[in-house]
């Protein structure tokens, strides 16, 4: 596969959002034929082929060729001006040359190939999805087809699916699999009407079944006796279905709760169960993401469920079967610098981690395919520029030696009628339970609407079991023996049986919702030193680790941590955690730290505080710290309008510029505030080339404030246009704004160069604002087409979050159709 033509769908989903390609697609989008289907012109196809082919999936053939499916970007493509017509393509490469290529095109529509499958004869199956970009209907009209091509690239049949748009559009495809008879496909139906599994041949459905579950499939595997499908029910509940060869249900299970788990893929196990893998997200003060793997048995009930890579903030991109377990391909994000190194993680069928290795990859992970002991990776770079490039790499799967299968170490022994915390490894012991399997049952609370149900089957080896609780939701639980009796526990030991009320114990989340700081910018050169850091917790007597990392992801030294935290009363020393030094604090309840920030070198830092035994379940929080040491580099702040005039029912805007920038800008934060009347509302918009932008605004008639922050920036030197300051007179109430005069105070909170070193800050600027009677004029308002998030809050990630069913016969749409998108040869 040529190194200039590879990429995939994680990025394409971001493309859909930030471009003008389409609006966001809801879960119930209905597949339909675009209103103006026609083949793209030959010239358009020629221009497309001169641009960039962005593959969304690729697969090897038995004779060593590579089949790539994706979308074509024209030569002058820009994420700020997405064309209304994009073509999909399937390409066969042999020895880095194109053997054949088929382009699927439709006028005024975007067409993509999101998944490909190759059978033993080299014939190709693909998802081809076409979305109308001409009409303003919502949801956009979308057609999903399965297309078959011979090994020579000739289209032999096409089958139109009644599928929800998100099943195949803008997402990584892994629900199309070649079979002995043809191809199997799993899709969600429009309107949340269930999931369809079908096997196709010769443009017809051999059989088709619909399962009454509100789920979106992300994975389809062919097993020895049928099929394994997995995905997400609702928004974040894992869902898994295992069937026979004609779709008859073996088990159909939704793992429900309030834990956010996204299934990326599932691998069948020999006992008729499955290994599920994906990413778990916990929302505390920090946005905590961890790799998650669980095993379900032949009844769909979880046997074990574990998190891996705590603190890596990585997400699972793809999953591959490996020996009796899985290999997970992960990629994380540095909070300041964008994408980080990729990670390969191996997990055995008993939950033991086989290996954890990092590898360098330039760009955002896209598609991946396994070839023997290697993974071929595809990615894309330059997403924020008009010079989008694709890249490819190969990494070896580690050859493991001895693996520790000793299991988990217990953090706490469970007692009935006590509360424990998600993330702790909890221990149970029963002298007479050697080799037995007990059931952990979740009980409903006063406001819950579910019946008691089994969430884990717990195996007692040598009369003892240790369970990781991070993947369990908050709530009450009882442990029941194989006779169905609820067990009363004392210090982890079974001491008798009793009612649910006598036997139950509780799990709670120790979330740190916010790390409060009394200041972000510390001018150590001006004598500033101490920074107060604090967070709240209802838990008592526990240990936290505090890590400090600079903008390049490098940890500060152990000596710097001792100098910074040495005067904190709870400080007990510096340890190493995951290879990095951390300050150790023994605390009771709330955390209060008066830290010497002057101990750190000049730079932009992230301070992370986490409870050692519960951080994987959300007990972590982060704060930002910018330390300025001696510097003669003062930047200047200027506006192209020194004052603003705004009508009582309008807006006004002025451009912001920083001067004296001698080493670029990688990150900056600005804020504006107003007090008194008239109650104008400030609005800040950053326009620098950055991968992460966030903005917020709020206030009342008495005061209002707006702020904006950018990370992972890349600017020139000298004078740099950074964005706009706007004012508006919306009152958000029934009280009209009267004409009058007020001021807005504008300040640069901090700004750092491309090496993460802060510039000295300019003085704040006072901007006079006059509110006048409404006129028909434009009031000189300027709009430079910024891409910030005015008037709201949150990140604009431009680099870019048990039911049993049965199968029923469903004829579906089972005839070969004429294509909506015209296929052409190249």
PyMOL commands that set and color helices and strands:
alter all, ss='L'
color gray80, all
select helices_A, chain A and resi 9-18+42-49+165-167+190-192+500-503+524-526+558-565+597-599+615-617
alter helices_A, ss='H'
color red, helices_A
select strands_A, chain A and resi 52-60+66-73+87-94+97-105+109-118+124-132+142-149+155-161+176-178+183-188+195-201+204-211+215-222+227-233+237-243+249-255+260-268+274-283+287-296+302-308+314-322+325-334+338-347+353-359+364-371+374-381+389-396+412-413+419-421+425-429+437-443+453-459+464-468+475-480+486-490+493-498+505-508+516-517+521-523+530-535+542-550+571-577+580-587+591-596+603-611+620-628+636-639+643-647+651-661+667-675+681-686+690-699+703-713+718-728+740-752+765-772+795-797+807-809+822-825
alter strands_A, ss='S'
color yellow, strands_A
deselect
rebuild
show_as cartoon
